[in-house]
Amino acid sequence: MTSKCHSLEDLHNHLDQFGFRGEALASLREVSGLLTLESRPKGSDITYCKVFTHGKSHKAGVSNTMRPGQGTTITVHDFMYNMPVRKQRIQSAIDLEEIKSHMECIALMHPQVSSERV
């Protein structure tokens, strides 16, 4: 399990914090026109999917597409759709290079994790 979850009951009764990754996902959800999470657990042939549109959650279910292996894919579309002033301030080339540099560092530290920019 995790540092916060030691049993399935903990998921239902005792979660009052998201943790670092959960906070990041919650923030992405709020500024993404479409956020898709697809995950395939270790030892499973099934890929699960959760979709958020404009911050609203849709029912989780089995994905229409299969992940080739275990892991999670997070896809963001229409980033900062609800923050037009901030969206205008993004300098595509500079910000993209900075993101690319950070992703390369993460890839070097965690070679078992794959990432792709689309």
N, C-alpha and C positions, 0 to 999 in steps of 0.2 A: 504494500500500500504506500502511503506517503507519510510525511511528518505530521500531517493533520488528520489523516484517515487511517484508522487501524482496523475498521470493520465496515461492512456495508451500511450499518445503522448510522455511522458517523456522517455518511453522505447526506442523510436525511435530517439529522438532528443537531449536529454540532459545528456546522461550517458558518463562521461569521466573518471570515476573511477569504479573499481570493488567492493571496500569495502573489509573487512577482509576475509569473506568467499569466495568471488569471486576471490581474489588474491590467496587464498589457492587452490581453484579448478584449476585455471590457472596453478599454479605451478605443481600440480599433473598431469595435462594433458600433460605437457612437459616431464615428466619423467616416464610416464606409457606407456607400450606397448599397453594396452587396458584399457580405462576408460569408465565405463558405469554408467549413471545416470538414475535412474528410480524414478518417482514421481507420487503420487496419491494425487490430491488436496482434501481438505476438501469438503465433500458433493458430491463427484464424484465417479462413479463406474469405471472410465477409468484410467489406468496407462499409463503415457507417458514415453518415453525413448529417451535418447540422447547418442550417442556413439562417442568416439574419438579413433582412432588408430594411434599410433606413432605421436600424437599431431595434427592430421588432423581430422576435424569435419565431421561427417556424418549427413544427414538429420534427424531431430527429428521426432518422430512419435508415434503412439500408440504401447505400448509394447506387446510382445507375451505372457508375463507372467503378472498375476494380483497380485498387492500387496494386502495383506489381510486387510489393513487399510490405512488411510491417512498417508502421510509422504514421505520421500525420502531415497533411497538406493544408495550409491556410492560404486562401486566395482572397484578395481584396480588389474590388472594382469600385470606381467612382470615389476615390479617396478624397476626403474633405469636401464632399458634396454639399454639406450644410454649413461650411465655413468659407464662403467665397473670398473674403479678404485674405485669410491665411493661404488659401489655395493660390491666389494671385501672387503672393510673396514667395512661393516656392520657385527657386531657380533650378529648373529641370537638370541642366547639365552639371551644375555644381553639386546639387543635392544627390543626384544619381551617382556621381563619382564617390561621394562620401559614403553613401549606402553600400556601394560596391566594395569599397575598401573595408568597411566593417564586416561585410559578409565574407570576404576573403579571409580575414583574421579568424572569424568564427569557424570557417571551413578548415583552416589549418589546425586549430585547436581540437576540432571534433571531426576527424576524417570519416567517422561512421555515419555522419549526418549529411544528407544531400540537400541541395537547394537549387532553385532555378528561377531566373528572372524572365518573365514573359512579357 
